[in-house]
Amino acid sequence: MTRSLPTAVVERISHIVRKKAESFQYGPIGIDFGPNGLRLVQFRKNSEKLELYASTFISISDEERHSSRLLRALIKRILKENRFVGRDIVTCLQPEKVKILMLSFMHQADKTDEELIVQRIAERIDDDIANYVIDFMMVRPEVGNGQERSVLVALSNHDEVISYLEHLRKAGLKVKLLEIEPTAVRRLISVKQGDDHEANLMTISMGNAQTYITVLSGRRLIYERDVDFGERQLIELLCKELDIDEHEARTMLERGHTNDAGENEPVTAALYSVLKPLFMELVEDINRALIYAASETRGVPVKHVYLTNRVATWHGIENFINTLIEVPVSVLTPFEGFNNAQAFGGDSGPRGAVVTGMALHGLTEFG
């Protein structure tokens, strides 16, 4: 015979459960529609402590990617199976859909920064500025009248942005913010460095065809450049020099072509020796950023370099770049240091830095 709990007890339990849920502030779901799949991350905060709440990565077919109906069903299943809360999301366009510009302008008392930025953008592009959605982030905001200011500008085709947002809406998602990758990575780095407000840190995000070099001084963005350098050029060089196909080249780099004992490490070194001439071109840009950062912060050097994105998944990449520059280098592990991160260790990776930064929106003092 089954006995029911007294009504008062049931109500008390329900009240406790509600209070516990209400004590957490859930952030938006960061979603990255990457070339290899769909990655989702969500944080929650309780008593100012951030906790990694949910994360997953799944492969997605082209049909699911482009069909609102199929994507809606897929999203519904993912959110339910992985305990995600709500449908508010922060996402970004893929890098090839965004043009990044670094502009300078003279601060003027009789004009707003927005007016001056729009004027400078119009001077730099050939197309009608009305065809673009524009976002910007000040790089050197602390200047006076008549002094030069720098701004990071992101341009995306207006129709493509509207189409993307509408596609997500039909899939049952509510876009809280559409942002650019450098902003998301900056937020993640700022949270990770915590109370160290003086350190100069650099991130190098090496994607398919573009690389973003970013320098933070404490909480301030002081340098941002995009460079025509990425995985595609490196893979093409390796295929040409070694007469192998793209799949084999990628496999050798990502898996390091080594066993657990590391007996074939010389093979990895040989692969990087082939690629070194291309990397030396990137090193020139890195060194320019290092010099600029020191000049902007009265000689304070960059303390550490973090690698993110696609090339950062390559075996031994941090060791190789460490031999090319005189600053400690490591691969950025997005989940490291967050409460409950150990439960999602398999989902973390260099590409996850962007989506992790997006998921932190609204939960920290960094926006």
C-alpha positions, 0 to 999 in steps of 0.5 A, a space after each residue: 500500500 502506497 501512502 501519499 505525503 502530507 500536503 504540507 510536506 509536499 508544499 514545503 519541498 516544492 518551496 525549497 526546490 523553487 528557492 534553490 532554483 531562484 538563488 541561481 542566475 543563469 546566463 545565456 546559452 553560448 552557441 557556436 555554429 562551427 564548421 565541424 559541429 554545434 557547440 553549446 555552453 551555459 554558466 550560472 552564478 550563485 553568490 558571485 561564484 561562477 559555475 559551468 552548468 551545461 556544455 555539449 558538442 554535436 556534429 550537425 549535417 548541412 541539411 540540419 544546419 540550413 533547415 529551420 524545421 530540422 534545426 528546431 527539432 535538433 535544438 529542442 532535443 539538445 537543450 532537453 538532454 543536456 539540462 540547458 535552461 531557457 532559450 536566450 542565446 549569444 552567438 556570432 557569425 562565422 569569421 568569413 562573414 565578418 570584416 574586422 577593421 582597426 581604425 584611428 580618429 581624432 577625438 573632437 568635442 563637437 562630435 560624438 565618437 559614433 559620428 566620427 567612427 561612421 565617417 572613418 568607416 565610410 572612407 575605408 570601404 567602397 560599398 554603401 555603408 547602409 549595406 552593413 551592420 556595424 559593431 565597434 569596441 574602443 581600443 584606447 578609450 582614455 584620451 582627451 580632446 584632440 588626441 588620437 583614439 583607436 577602435 575595433 570595427 566589425 562589419 557584416 552584410 545587413 541582409 546576411 545578418 537578418 537572415 541568420 537571426 531569422 533562421 535562429 528565431 524560426 529554430 526557437 531561439 531568442 538571440 540576446 546578443 550577436 557579437 564578434 569572436 575577439 570580444 568573446 575571447 577578451 571576456 573569457 581572458 578578463 574573467 580568468 585573470 581575475 584581480 591581476 589588473 596590471 598584466 599584459 596578456 596576448 591571445 592569438 586566435 588562428 582560424 581557417 584563413 584569418 588570425 586575430 592578435 589581441 593584447 589586453 592590459 588588465 581589463 583594457 583592450 590595447 591592441 587588435 589586428 587581423 592577419 591573413 594567416 590560418 590553417 588553410 594556408 598551412 595545410 596547403 603548404 604541407 600537402 604541397 611539400 610532402 605530397 599528401 592529401 588534406 585529410 592526412 596532413 590534418 590528421 598528422 598535425 592534430 594527432 601529432 603522428 605520435 604514440 603515447 610514448 612520444 617515440 615519433 616526436 621527431 616526425 612532429 618536429 619535421 612537420 613544423 620545420 616545413 611550416 616554419 617559413 609561414 609561421 615566421 611571417 606571423 611572428 613578425 606581426 606578433 613582435 610588432 604587437 609586443 613592441 606596441 603593447 610595451 610602448 602603450 604601458 610604459 615598458 610593461 612586457 606581455 606576460 603570457 601568450 594564449 593560443 586559441 581556435 583551430 591551429 591551437 588543436 595541433 599537437 605541440 603547437 605551443 612548444 613550437 611557437 615558444 621557440 619562435 618568440 621570447 614570451 611564454 606560450 600555452 594553449 588556452 583551456 576555456 573551462 579551466 578554473 571554473 567550478 564544475 569544469 571537471 564534469 565537462 572536461 571532454 567538451 573543452 578545447 581551444 575552439 571552445 574559447 569563443 563560445 565559452 566567452 559568449 556564455 559568460 555575457 551578463 554574468 561578469 563585470 566585463 559585459 
